[in-house]
Amino acid sequence: MDDIAAYLKKFQKELSAGTVSLVLLAVLGQASEPMYGYQIAKRLEGAGESVLAGKQSALYPVLRNLEGNGLLASEMEPSISGPPRRYYQITSLGRAVLAEWTSAWHATRASVDTVLQGGIS
């Protein structure tokens, strides 16, 4: 049984690596104002534990990568309750990429669902 759990954990890690960027862009694309990392993590927790798999710290390298690629912009703002916070917002390039990634996700999900449901001959 431990082998099965290990395979599941590996599968979830691989799947997560490909979807975290998509869900981060989606959250920021739906936001009415810039958000900081903890806010984003809390929003994702509301979507279900499997999105982040309990690793809030994994968000920050992905956010920095998305910003480095021009998909997000950020700004540091002072906080009255602690250290300054970095607020992120999606850029117009980020919105265009999100639309393409969303289409790719739907197509991939539909294909995988077809195979899993035995719909291939």
C-alpha positions in Angstrom: 0.0 0.0 0.0 2.9 2.4 0.7 4.0 2.0 -3.0 0.5 3.1 -4.1 0.7 6.2 -1.8 4.2 7.0 -3.2 3.0 6.7 -6.8 0.0 9.0 -5.9 2.3 11.6 -4.3 4.6 11.6 -7.3 1.7 11.9 -9.7 0.2 14.8 -7.7 3.5 16.6 -7.6 3.9 16.3 -11.4 0.4 17.4 -12.0 0.7 20.3 -9.7 3.9 21.5 -11.4 1.9 22.1 -14.6 -1.2 23.6 -13.1 0.0 26.1 -10.4 0.9 28.8 -12.9 -2.5 28.4 -14.6 -4.5 28.7 -11.3 -2.3 31.7 -10.1 -3.0 33.5 -13.4 -6.7 32.6 -13.1 -7.0 33.9 -9.5 -5.3 37.2 -10.4 -7.3 37.4 -13.6 -10.5 37.3 -11.6 -9.3 39.7 -8.8 -10.7 43.2 -8.8 -7.5 44.5 -7.2 -3.9 43.4 -6.7 -3.3 40.6 -4.2 -0.4 39.5 -2.0 0.8 35.9 -1.7 -1.1 35.0 1.5 -4.4 36.3 0.0 -3.8 34.2 -3.2 -3.0 31.1 -1.1 -6.2 31.5 0.9 -8.3 31.9 -2.3 -6.7 28.7 -3.6 -7.4 26.8 -0.3 -11.0 27.7 -0.9 -10.8 25.9 -4.2 -9.6 22.7 -2.6 -6.5 21.4 -0.9 -5.1 19.6 -3.9 -4.4 22.9 -5.8 -1.6 23.8 -3.4 -1.2 20.5 -1.5 -0.5 22.4 1.6 2.6 24.1 0.3 1.9 27.8 0.4 5.7 28.6 0.1 5.6 27.0 -3.4 3.6 29.9 -4.6 6.4 32.5 -4.3 8.9 31.1 -6.8 6.0 30.6 -9.3 4.8 34.2 -8.8 8.3 35.5 -9.3 8.7 33.4 -12.5 5.4 34.6 -13.9 6.4 38.2 -13.1 9.8 37.6 -14.7 8.1 36.5 -17.9 5.9 39.6 -18.0 2.6 37.8 -17.1 2.4 39.6 -13.7 3.4 42.9 -12.3 4.1 43.6 -8.7 4.6 46.4 -6.2 5.8 46.5 -2.6 3.6 48.2 -0.1 4.2 48.9 3.5 2.1 46.9 6.0 0.9 48.2 9.4 0.9 44.6 10.8 4.4 43.5 9.7 6.9 43.6 6.9 6.1 45.1 3.5 3.9 43.0 1.2 4.4 42.4 -2.5 1.1 42.8 -4.4 0.6 41.1 -7.7 -1.6 41.8 -10.6 -2.0 40.2 -14.0 -0.7 42.1 -17.1 -2.4 42.3 -20.5 0.1 39.7 -21.7 -0.8 37.6 -18.7 -4.5 37.8 -19.7 -3.8 36.7 -23.2 -1.6 33.8 -22.0 -4.3 32.8 -19.5 -6.9 32.6 -22.3 -4.6 30.3 -24.3 -3.7 28.2 -21.3 -7.3 27.9 -20.3 -8.2 26.6 -23.8 -5.3 24.2 -23.7 -6.4 23.0 -20.3 -10.0 22.3 -21.4 -8.8 20.5 -24.5 -6.3 18.4 -22.5 -8.9 17.6 -19.8 -11.5 16.6 -22.4 -9.0 14.2 -24.1 -7.9 12.7 -20.8 -11.5 12.3 -19.7 -12.4 10.6 -22.9 -9.6 8.1 -22.5 -10.3 7.5 -18.8 -14.0 6.8 -19.6 -13.1 4.3 -22.3 -14.2 6.4 -25.2 -11.4 5.5 -27.5 -11.5 2.6 -30.0 
